[in-house]
Amino acid sequence: MNIAFFLTPKSEVIYLKKNMTMRQALEKMEYHRYTSVAVIDDDGRYDGTITEGDLLWLMKNNTDLTFKDTSKIKLDDVPRHRSNTAVSINADIESLVELASCQNFVPVVDDNGVFIGIIKRSDIINYYYNIMKQARELSLNAAV
């Protein structure tokens, strides 16, 4: 199976540019109610994922930092505590499932590292759940 089946394209995904400010990230994440968002560079390449935790840890460790000050901090200057790995659009399903087991979403890149979308863990789970459900129904019908 091609992992593109699960892809939510970039045009339908919220992402941040690494030259955006911490405040812009906070506002966008709050508006969309996301706890983590992919970050891309000026060339559209996947640069990592920023999480609420990354932003909160920065504020915790800088007690003099006010919300107003967050408009002066670039996302590129926010330390990231977790490295969310991207997969190539040509990756196999096993690699995808392995990453999805520890990431809410898996960023997907093309052969040049350009961000093209995400695959949500929930979409993978729902797909395999439906396969198991159909198999169960078939076995129950066969037993009757």
Accessible surface in RSA format (square Angstrom, percent):
REM  Atomic radii and reference values for relative SASA: ProtOr
REM  Chains: A
REM  Algorithm: Lee & Richards
REM  Probe-radius: 1.40
REM  Slices: 20
REM RES _ NUM      All-atoms   Total-Side   Main-Chain    Non-polar    All polar
REM                ABS   REL    ABS   REL    ABS   REL    ABS   REL    ABS   REL
RES MET A   1   114.55  59.3  41.98  27.8  72.57 172.8  58.78  50.0  55.77  73.9
RES ASN A   2    98.43  67.9  84.22  81.4  14.21  34.2  37.75  90.9  60.68  58.7
RES ILE A   3     0.29   0.2   0.00   0.0   0.29   0.7   0.00   0.0   0.29   0.8
RES ALA A   4    45.83  42.1  33.05  51.0  12.78  29.1  33.44  47.1  12.39  32.8
RES PHE A   5   131.14  65.6  97.53  60.4  33.61  87.5 108.29  65.7  22.86  65.4
RES PHE A   6    10.72   5.4   3.24   2.0   7.48  19.5   7.83   4.7   2.89   8.3
RES LEU A   7    45.16  25.2  25.61  18.3  19.55  49.1  25.61  18.0  19.55  52.6
RES THR A   8    19.85  14.1  17.99  18.2   1.86   4.4  13.15  17.7   6.71  10.1
RES PRO A   9    51.49  37.5  51.49  46.9   0.00   0.0  51.49  42.5   0.00   0.0
RES LYS A  10    57.57  28.1  55.42  34.0   2.15   5.1  28.91  26.0  28.66  30.5
RES SER A  11   106.81  90.3  61.54  82.1  45.27 104.3  58.78 125.2  48.03  67.3
RES GLU A  12   125.67  72.1  91.43  69.2  34.23  81.5  39.86  77.1  85.80  70.1
RES VAL A  13    17.26  11.4   5.93   5.4  11.32  27.3   9.14   7.9   8.12  22.0
RES ILE A  14    41.11  23.4  34.80  25.9   6.31  15.2  36.07  26.0   5.03  13.7
RES TYR A  15    56.79  26.5  52.72  30.0   4.08  10.6  19.32  14.5  37.48  46.2
RES LEU A  16     0.25   0.1   0.01   0.0   0.24   0.6   0.25   0.2   0.00   0.0
RES LYS A  17    87.75  42.8  87.72  53.8   0.03   0.1  37.48  33.7  50.26  53.5
RES LYS A  18    60.69  29.6  60.35  37.0   0.34   0.8  26.53  23.9  34.16  36.4
RES ASN A  19    76.36  52.7  69.12  66.8   7.24  17.4  27.55  66.3  48.81  47.2
RES MET A  20    39.76  20.6  37.05  24.5   2.71   6.5  34.39  29.2   5.37   7.1
RES THR A  21    18.35  13.1  18.35  18.6   0.00   0.0  16.80  22.6   1.55   2.3
RES MET A  22     0.00   0.0   0.00   0.0   0.00   0.0   0.00   0.0   0.00   0.0
RES ARG A  23    79.63  33.4  79.63  40.6   0.00   0.0  11.46  15.7  68.18  41.3
RES GLN A  24    83.40  46.6  79.37  58.0   4.02   9.6  23.91  50.9  59.49  45.1
RES ALA A  25     0.00   0.0   0.00   0.0   0.00   0.0   0.00   0.0   0.00   0.0
RES LEU A  26    39.73  22.1  36.29  26.0   3.44   8.6  36.78  25.8   2.95   8.0
RES GLU A  27    77.62  44.6  73.68  55.7   3.94   9.4  32.14  62.2  45.47  37.1
RES LYS A  28    70.74  34.5  65.05  39.9   5.70  13.6  36.60  32.9  34.14  36.4
RES MET A  29     5.20   2.7   3.82   2.5   1.38   3.3   3.93   3.3   1.27   1.7
RES GLU A  30   135.05  77.5 119.49  90.4  15.56  37.0  51.17  99.0  83.88  68.5
RES TYR A  31   173.90  81.2 149.27  84.9  24.62  64.1 108.55  81.6  65.34  80.6
RES HIS A  32    60.79  33.2  43.19  30.0  17.60  45.0  24.74  25.5  36.06  42.0
RES ARG A  33   211.63  88.9 181.20  92.4  30.43  72.5  67.50  92.3 144.13  87.4
RES TYR A  34    99.34  46.4  96.09  54.7   3.24   8.4  56.34  42.3  43.00  53.0
RES THR A  35    75.61  53.8  70.87  71.8   4.74  11.3  55.46  74.5  20.15  30.5
RES SER A  36    19.53  16.5  11.46  15.3   8.07  18.6   5.97  12.7  13.56  19.0
RES VAL A  37     2.88   1.9   0.66   0.6   2.22   5.3   2.88   2.5   0.00   0.0
RES ALA A  38     1.30   1.2   0.34   0.5   0.96   2.2   0.34   0.5   0.96   2.5
RES VAL A  39     0.00   0.0   0.00   0.0   0.00   0.0   0.00   0.0   0.00   0.0
RES ILE A  40     1.94   1.1   1.94   1.4   0.00   0.0   1.94   1.4   0.00   0.0
RES ASP A  41    31.10  21.8  30.46  30.3   0.64   1.5   7.76  18.3  23.34  23.3
RES ASP A  42   110.14  77.2  81.07  80.7  29.07  68.7  34.08  80.2  76.06  75.9
RES ASP A  43    99.90  70.0  77.05  76.7  22.85  54.0  16.85  39.7  83.05  82.8
RES GLY A  44    10.13  12.5   0.00   N/A  10.13  12.5   9.08  24.9   1.05   2.4
RES ARG A  45   102.50  43.0 102.42  52.2   0.09   0.2  31.90  43.6  70.60  42.8
RES TYR A  46    39.07  18.2  17.38   9.9  21.69  56.4  17.38  13.1  21.69  26.7
RES ASP A  47    50.45  35.3  28.79  28.7  21.66  51.2   6.99  16.4  43.46  43.3
RES GLY A  48    11.25  13.9   0.00   N/A  11.25  13.9  11.25  30.9   0.00   0.0
RES THR A  49     2.55   1.8   0.55   0.6   2.01   4.8   0.55   0.7   2.01   3.0
RES ILE A  50     0.00   0.0   0.00   0.0   0.00   0.0   0.00   0.0   0.00   0.0
RES THR A  51    30.22  21.5  30.22  30.6   0.00   0.0  24.74  33.2   5.48   8.3
RES GLU A  52    76.55  43.9  75.76  57.3   0.79   1.9  17.74  34.3  58.81  48.0
RES GLY A  53    27.63  34.1   0.00   N/A  27.63  34.1  23.29  63.9   4.34   9.7
RES ASP A  54     3.05   2.1   2.46   2.5   0.59   1.4   0.00   0.0   3.05   3.0
RES LEU A  55     0.55   0.3   0.55   0.4   0.00   0.0   0.55   0.4   0.00   0.0
RES LEU A  56   112.26  62.5 109.35  78.2   2.91   7.3 109.77  77.1   2.49   6.7
RES TRP A  57   121.50  48.8 120.51  58.3   1.00   2.3  95.85  51.1  25.65  41.6
RES LEU A  58    24.30  13.5  20.80  14.9   3.50   8.8  23.94  16.8   0.36   1.0
RES MET A  59    55.15  28.6  48.06  31.8   7.09  16.9  40.47  34.4  14.69  19.5
RES LYS A  60   129.80  63.3 111.80  68.6  18.00  42.9  86.11  77.5  43.69  46.5
RES ASN A  61    93.34  64.4  61.53  59.5  31.81  76.6  27.31  65.7  66.03  63.8
RES ASN A  62    56.65  39.1  53.07  51.3   3.58   8.6  10.40  25.0  46.24  44.7
RES THR A  63   131.89  93.8  98.36  99.7  33.53  79.9  71.66  96.3  60.23  91.0
RES ASP A  64   119.48  83.7  98.79  98.3  20.70  48.9  49.21 115.8  70.27  70.1
RES LEU A  65    29.27  16.3  12.33   8.8  16.95  42.6  14.88  10.4  14.40  38.7
RES THR A  66    73.24  52.1  67.52  68.4   5.72  13.6  70.22  94.3   3.02   4.6
RES PHE A  67    94.16  47.1  87.45  54.2   6.72  17.5  87.45  53.0   6.72  19.2
RES LYS A  68   153.36  74.8 150.41  92.3   2.95   7.0  94.15  84.7  59.21  63.1
RES ASP A  69    38.49  27.0  38.27  38.1   0.22   0.5   8.95  21.1  29.55  29.5
RES THR A  70     0.00   0.0   0.00   0.0   0.00   0.0   0.00   0.0   0.00   0.0
RES SER A  71    50.62  42.8  37.45  50.0  13.17  30.3  22.32  47.5  28.30  39.6
RES LYS A  72   156.89  76.5 124.40  76.3  32.49  77.4  89.75  80.8  67.14  71.5
RES ILE A  73    36.00  20.5  33.90  25.3   2.10   5.1  36.00  25.9   0.00   0.0
RES LYS A  74    93.23  45.5  93.10  57.1   0.13   0.3  59.38  53.4  33.85  36.1
RES LEU A  75     0.11   0.1   0.00   0.0   0.11   0.3   0.00   0.0   0.11   0.3
RES ASP A  76    79.99  56.0  57.28  57.0  22.72  53.7   9.09  21.4  70.90  70.7
RES ASP A  77    99.10  69.4  76.22  75.9  22.88  54.1  25.83  60.8  73.27  73.1
RES VAL A  78     5.75   3.8   0.00   0.0   5.75  13.9   0.38   0.3   5.37  14.6
RES PRO A  79    74.49  54.3  62.85  57.3  11.64  42.3  74.23  61.3   0.25   1.6
RES ARG A  80    69.04  29.0  36.38  18.5  32.66  77.8  23.60  32.3  45.44  27.5
RES HIS A  81   114.23  62.4  76.64  53.3  37.59  96.2  66.15  68.2  48.07  55.9
RES ARG A  82   150.04  63.0 136.87  69.8  13.16  31.3  39.75  54.3 110.28  66.8
RES SER A  83   102.23  86.4  75.33 100.5  26.90  62.0  50.16 106.8  52.08  73.0
RES ASN A  84    14.55  10.0   9.47   9.2   5.08  12.2   0.00   0.0  14.55  14.1
RES THR A  85    69.71  49.6  64.60  65.5   5.11  12.2  45.77  61.5  23.94  36.2
RES ALA A  86    26.30  24.2   8.73  13.5  17.57  40.0   8.73  12.3  17.57  46.6
RES VAL A  87     9.67   6.4   5.32   4.8   4.35  10.5   9.67   8.4   0.00   0.0
RES SER A  88    41.06  34.7  35.54  47.4   5.51  12.7  32.84  69.9   8.21  11.5
RES ILE A  89    38.40  21.9  35.76  26.6   2.63   6.3  35.76  25.8   2.63   7.1
RES ASN A  90   109.09  75.2  75.97  73.4  33.12  79.7  34.98  84.2  74.11  71.6
RES ALA A  91    25.16  23.1   8.37  12.9  16.80  38.2  19.04  26.8   6.12  16.2
RES ASP A  92    77.37  54.2  68.70  68.4   8.67  20.5  31.81  74.9  45.56  45.4
RES ILE A  93    26.81  15.3  26.05  19.4   0.76   1.8  26.05  18.8   0.76   2.1
RES GLU A  94   119.87  68.8 112.03  84.8   7.84  18.7  68.65 132.8  51.22  41.8
RES SER A  95    45.85  38.7  40.58  54.2   5.28  12.2  18.41  39.2  27.45  38.5
RES LEU A  96     0.00   0.0   0.00   0.0   0.00   0.0   0.00   0.0   0.00   0.0
RES VAL A  97    62.39  41.1  61.87  56.0   0.52   1.3  61.87  53.8   0.52   1.4
RES GLU A  98   128.98  74.0 120.01  90.8   8.97  21.4  44.87  86.8  84.10  68.7
RES LEU A  99    34.62  19.3  34.51  24.7   0.11   0.3  34.62  24.3   0.00   0.0
RES ALA A 100     3.80   3.5   3.66   5.6   0.14   0.3   3.80   5.3   0.00   0.0
RES SER A 101    82.45  69.7  51.57  68.8  30.88  71.1  44.33  94.4  38.12  53.4
RES CYS A 102    75.13  56.8  62.55  69.8  12.58  29.6  37.84  95.9  37.29  40.2
RES GLN A 103    10.01   5.6   6.19   4.5   3.82   9.1   6.93  14.8   3.08   2.3
RES ASN A 104    83.61  57.7  71.84  69.4  11.76  28.3  20.41  49.1  63.20  61.1
RES PHE A 105    17.21   8.6  17.21  10.7   0.00   0.0  17.21  10.4   0.00   0.0
RES VAL A 106     0.00   0.0   0.00   0.0   0.00   0.0   0.00   0.0   0.00   0.0
RES PRO A 107     0.00   0.0   0.00   0.0   0.00   0.0   0.00   0.0   0.00   0.0
RES VAL A 108     0.00   0.0   0.00   0.0   0.00   0.0   0.00   0.0   0.00   0.0
RES VAL A 109    19.93  13.1  19.93  18.0   0.00   0.0  19.93  17.3   0.00   0.0
RES ASP A 110    42.82  30.0  39.70  39.5   3.12   7.4  17.71  41.7  25.11  25.0
RES ASP A 111   118.93  83.3  82.35  82.0  36.59  86.5  37.55  88.4  81.39  81.2
RES ASN A 112   104.46  72.0  89.86  86.8  14.60  35.2  16.90  40.7  87.56  84.6
RES GLY A 113    25.29  31.2   0.00   N/A  25.29  31.2  21.55  59.1   3.74   8.4
RES VAL A 114    39.20  25.8  39.20  35.5   0.00   0.0  39.20  34.1   0.00   0.0
RES PHE A 115     1.39   0.7   0.00   0.0   1.39   3.6   0.00   0.0   1.39   4.0
RES ILE A 116    47.94  27.3  42.42  31.6   5.52  13.3  44.36  31.9   3.58   9.7
RES GLY A 117     0.00   0.0   0.00   N/A   0.00   0.0   0.00   0.0   0.00   0.0
RES ILE A 118    20.05  11.4  20.05  14.9   0.00   0.0  20.05  14.4   0.00   0.0
RES ILE A 119     0.00   0.0   0.00   0.0   0.00   0.0   0.00   0.0   0.00   0.0
RES LYS A 120    78.30  38.2  78.30  48.0   0.00   0.0  32.82  29.5  45.48  48.4
RES ARG A 121    71.16  29.9  71.14  36.3   0.02   0.0  16.58  22.7  54.58  33.1
RES SER A 122    60.12  50.8  55.10  73.5   5.02  11.6  43.20  92.0  16.91  23.7
RES ASP A 123    48.28  33.8  42.95  42.7   5.33  12.6  12.74  30.0  35.54  35.4
RES ILE A 124     9.27   5.3   9.27   6.9   0.00   0.0   9.27   6.7   0.00   0.0
RES ILE A 125   101.81  57.9  96.99  72.3   4.82  11.6 100.75  72.5   1.06   2.9
RES ASN A 126    83.46  57.6  83.37  80.6   0.08   0.2  18.87  45.4  64.58  62.4
RES TYR A 127    55.70  26.0  50.18  28.6   5.52  14.4  33.97  25.5  21.74  26.8
RES TYR A 128    84.32  39.4  84.23  47.9   0.09   0.2  68.63  51.6  15.68  19.3
RES TYR A 129   118.52  55.3 115.91  65.9   2.61   6.8  81.91  61.6  36.61  45.1
RES ASN A 130    72.47  50.0  72.01  69.6   0.46   1.1  16.86  40.6  55.62  53.8
RES ILE A 131    74.25  42.3  73.02  54.4   1.23   3.0  73.22  52.7   1.03   2.8
RES MET A 132   127.48  66.0 121.13  80.2   6.35  15.1  90.54  77.0  36.95  48.9
RES LYS A 133    98.20  47.9  93.25  57.2   4.95  11.8  46.27  41.6  51.94  55.3
RES GLN A 134   111.41  62.3 110.15  80.5   1.25   3.0  31.39  66.8  80.02  60.7
RES ALA A 135    55.74  51.3  47.72  73.6   8.02  18.2  51.10  72.0   4.64  12.3
RES ARG A 136   162.40  68.2 156.65  79.9   5.76  13.7  51.73  70.7 110.67  67.1
RES GLU A 137    82.12  47.1  80.80  61.1   1.32   3.1  33.16  64.1  48.95  40.0
RES LEU A 138   126.56  70.5 122.63  87.7   3.93   9.9 122.93  86.3   3.64   9.8
RES SER A 139    65.96  55.7  54.14  72.3  11.81  27.2  47.64 101.5  18.31  25.7
RES LEU A 140    94.08  52.4  92.31  66.0   1.78   4.5  92.64  65.1   1.45   3.9
RES ASN A 141   107.12  73.9  91.11  88.0  16.02  38.6  24.63  59.3  82.49  79.7
RES ALA A 142    88.41  81.3  49.21  75.9  39.20  89.2  61.38  86.4  27.03  71.6
RES ALA A 143    87.95  80.9  45.93  70.9  42.03  95.6  57.48  80.9  30.47  80.7
RES VAL A 144   160.99 105.9 105.06  95.1  55.92 134.8 120.98 105.1  40.01 108.5
END  Absolute sums over single chains surface
CHAIN  1 A     8952.0       7533.9       1418.1       4841.8       4110.1
END  Absolute sums over all chains
TOTAL          8952.0       7533.9       1418.1       4841.8       4110.1
